[in-house]
Amino acid sequence: MTIDFPAATTPADGRGEVFARYLDYFRAVLLAKVSALPEAELHTSRLPSGWTPLELVKHLRYVELRWIAWGFEGRRDHEPWGDRRDDRWHVEPGETLDVLAGRLREQGAYTSAVIATGDLAATGAPGPRWDGNEPATLERILFHLVQEYARHVGHLDVVAELAGGPVGEDG
């Protein structure tokens, strides 16, 4: 799926739509870049930190889950740290790109639904996500998610270039 960059001059029906467009864009770029890598590169780290492209896909799904479902909505019906084992990102042997990409897309659809029906000024539900601090507003959470995606897609640019894969924003 190709998605246009959400240019500042593209009309939008409010800030929520702008956030949703940027998140959709970054998810699409991430998945295009990862999908263009050879299978072996999905399981290989080219960085001293040791993460793999598959681990990054899984991590970003859980980032959205932690901030939207667990944080903003206060839901406790799933494991918010399922992307980690022994204090690092982890992918189970049976988790393929197709499976992880599908889960990321599902989480993205969930986030988009929350944005579409939510009030950006609404404060998140109190709970363990906030570590004793006051919950953030949906708008602050969405700013955080956009920066998280932008940062990690930039990391993936470097990994993809080192692996001989696609570079730049076009995947």
N, C-alpha and C positions, 0 to 999 in steps of 0.2 A: 504494500500500500504506500503510495506516494502522497505526501501531505505538504502543502505549501507553507513556507515560513510565515508565521503570524505577524506580518509587517505592521508597524505602528500606524500606517495610513489605512489599514483595512478596517472598515466600519465594524463595530461590535455593539451588541445590546447590553453593554455594561462590563464592569470589571470581572465579574464571574466568567463571562464568556471569554474574556482575554486570558484569564488563568487557564481555563479548560483548553483553549487552543494551543497555548504554549506547552502544556503538559502532553497533549495529544501529539504535538510536533516532536517533542523530545523522545517520547516513547517510540514513535515511528522511526526516527533516525537511529536510535539505539538498536532496535530490532533489525533494521536494514543492514547496519554495519555488522552486527553479530551474525546475521544470516549469510552474509557474503564471505565470512571466514571459512577456511577449510575445517573439517570436523576436528582434526587434531589440535588446531589452534583454540577451539572452544574450551578445551580441557588443559591448556598450557598457560602458564604465566610467563610473561616477558618482563615483569617488573620485580624489583626487590621486595615489595610488599607481599607478593605471592598470589594475588587474586587472579582468577581466570574470567574470561568473558561470560561463561555460564553462571559463575558465582555472582557477577555483577547484575545479570538479568534477574536472578532470584532475589538479590539484595534490594533492588529497586522496587520489586513487587512488595516486599515486606516493609520498605520505607513508607510506601503509600498506606499499607494496612496499619502500621503503627501510628501514623499521624492522623489518618481519617477515621478508620473504624475504632481503633483502640483509644486514640487520643481525643479527637473531636467528638465522636459519638459515645465514647465510654464503653464500648462493647468489650466483653471479656470472654467471648465464645470461641476463641482460637488462640494459638500460640503466637504472640507478636514477635518473638525472636527466633522464628523457625529458619531463618537464613544463617544462623550462627551455630558453631560448635567449637568448643575449646577456645573461645574468644576470637574466632576468625570466621569469615564467610565460608559456607559449606554447601556443597551439592551432593545429594545422594547418588549412588551409582546408576540407578534407574531413571534419574531425572534428565530428560533430553531437552534439546532446544525447543522442540515443538511443545512439550509439556510446559516448560517454564515460560515460553512466550505466550502460550494460551492463558496461563495464570496471570501474567502481567497484564495482558489485554483485559481479562475479567476484572482485575483490580482497578484498571484504568476506567473501565465502564462504570464501576461502582463509584469511584471518585467523581467522575463526570456527573453522575446522578445526584450525588450529594451537593455538588456545586450548583447544579440546575435548580435544585429545590431548597437550597440553603440560603441563609442570610450571611453575607460576608462579615457582618459586625457581630454575629452570634459567637458566644464564648463556648469553648469546648467543655465537655462534661468533666467534673472533678474525677480524679482517679489516679492510678499508679503511673500513668504515662507522664505526668507532670512532675514527678519526683518531689512533691511537696510545694511546688510553685503554683501560682494561679494559672489556670488553663488559658491558652492563647485563643484568639479569635480565629475563625475560619480563614479570614484574609491573611493573617500572619502565617498560618499553617501553609496556605497555598504559596505564599512567597518563599517559604522554606523549601517546599517541594520543587518549585521551579529552579531554585539555586542548586538543589541536590542533583536534579537531572542535568542541568547545564554543566555542572562540575564533572559529573561522572561520564557524560557523553564526551567531554573534552579529554578525560583520561582514556576513554575508549578510542578516540582519534589517534592517540599516540600508540596504543597497543595495535590497532588495525594497521597503521603505517609500518610499524616494525614487522608485522606479520605479512606484509605485502598486500594487505586488503585495501578497501576504499578509504579515502581521506576526504575531509571537508564535510560540509553540511548536507551534501546531497547523498550521503551514504556511500 
